[in-house]
Each structure stands twice: as structure tokens, then as C-alpha cells.
Amino acid sequence: SSTHCQWAGVACSNGQVTALSFQNFNISRPIPVSICSLKNLTYMDLSYNNLTGEFPAAALYRCSALRFLDLSNNHFSGALPADIDKLSSAMERLNLSSNGFTGSVPLAIAGFPKLKSLVLDTNSFNGSYPGAAIGNLTQLETLTLASNPFAPGPIPDEFGKLKKLKMLWMSGMNLTGGIPGNLSSLTELTILALHVNKLHGEIPAWVWKLQKLEILYLYDN
């Protein structure tokens, strides 16, 4: 007897569906392509379910208004599509963490100029990630790449351009070299995690001068 706007996990504005919050609903069937018929859908949270298979490009690329997408804590696998930037250009928060994605993070992941949060930690990425391109996402406030067996490499100097970052989580991802001085420009940081890597050298003095820093994990003893 109720309308769809009163269903659990559904939010509406003027009778039109704007948000789907189906976290921990034990969903295992594939995301239907018809979901993007909801032209006003800006928010989709399907985290903590039992979704499997590859990244659901066919189902999501037509959701042109989407600003928030959370597919974390599922069982997705395979490589992210090279054209992942076909997701909504309005995307502000993208969370793909705690899945089984493999390979490299595609260059197209940096194709969202309004992105504020990019959460890719705790997968099985064993290739590379486009550090220089991610450094151009200057609206980012949260960036997590941690707990992935990436190919060894240094912290990208370009991350120093992410001056709005509040959280930078890069632990356990085979980082090498030292902590670059470019990161000293990240004065908004409240969380900086670089531990469980292969970093070496002294801790730069500027680290202790980050006035908003609340949580700091650097080298392991």
C-alpha cells in the first residue's frame, strides 16, 4: 500500500528517486541495467553485499547524475575498465574498497574533475596506478590506495598538488624511496599513513609542523 518513496533504502525528491541506500541487504544478483532509468539518481550505496563479477559498467555508465557511488565490501574481481571515466562526470565520491579488483588502476580513474573522495584500498591491484594523473584531482579530500600489492615505486611528487587532502592512506602498497618534500604543501591533512612499506630515510621536519594532523603512521619499527 506504500509508494516506492517509502520503501527501505529509497529516498525521493518530488516523487523522483534520488538515492538508493542498500548497504548490507545481502544482495547477490547483478545490478540491473534498468537502474539508470532513474534519471534523478545521485546517490547509490551498495556496500556490504555479495555482489560478484567484474565492475558493473553496463549497469552504471548510463547513470548520468550520479555523484556518490559506494561498491565497497563486496566480491567484485577482475581489472577496472579502461573507460571507467564513462561514469557520471559529476562524480564526487567513489568507493571501490574491500573487493578483489586486480591489475592496474586505469588512467581514466582520474577523469572526474569534481572528485572529493577516491577510495581504492584493500583490493588485489598488482600493477600500477596513475599517480601523476591522480595528482590533478585537486578537489580530493580523501585518497586511499592502501593494502594493495602494487608494483614497487615511490610516492608520486604530484600528490603534493592535492592541497585539500585531509586523509592520505598509502600503507601496505610497496612504496619505495623517501617521503617527498612536495607533500609538505598538504597542510589540511588530519590523517597520514605511509607505514608497512619499503620507505627509508629520515622523517622530514615538516611532518611535525602539520598543524591539523591527528593520526600519523610512518615507518615501522
Buried (B, 14 or more C-beta within 10 A) or exposed (E): EEEEBEEEEBBBEEEEBBBBBBBEBEBEEEBEEEBBEBEEBBBBBBBBBEBBEEBBBBBBBBBEBBBBBBBBBBEBBBBBBEEBBBBBEBBBBBBBBBBBBBBBBBBBBBBBEEBBBBBBBBBBBBBBBBBEBBBBBEEBBBBBBBBBBBEEBBBBBBBBBBEBBBBBBBBBBBBEBBBBEBBBBBBBBBBBBBBBBEBEEEBBEBBEEBEEBEEBBBBEE
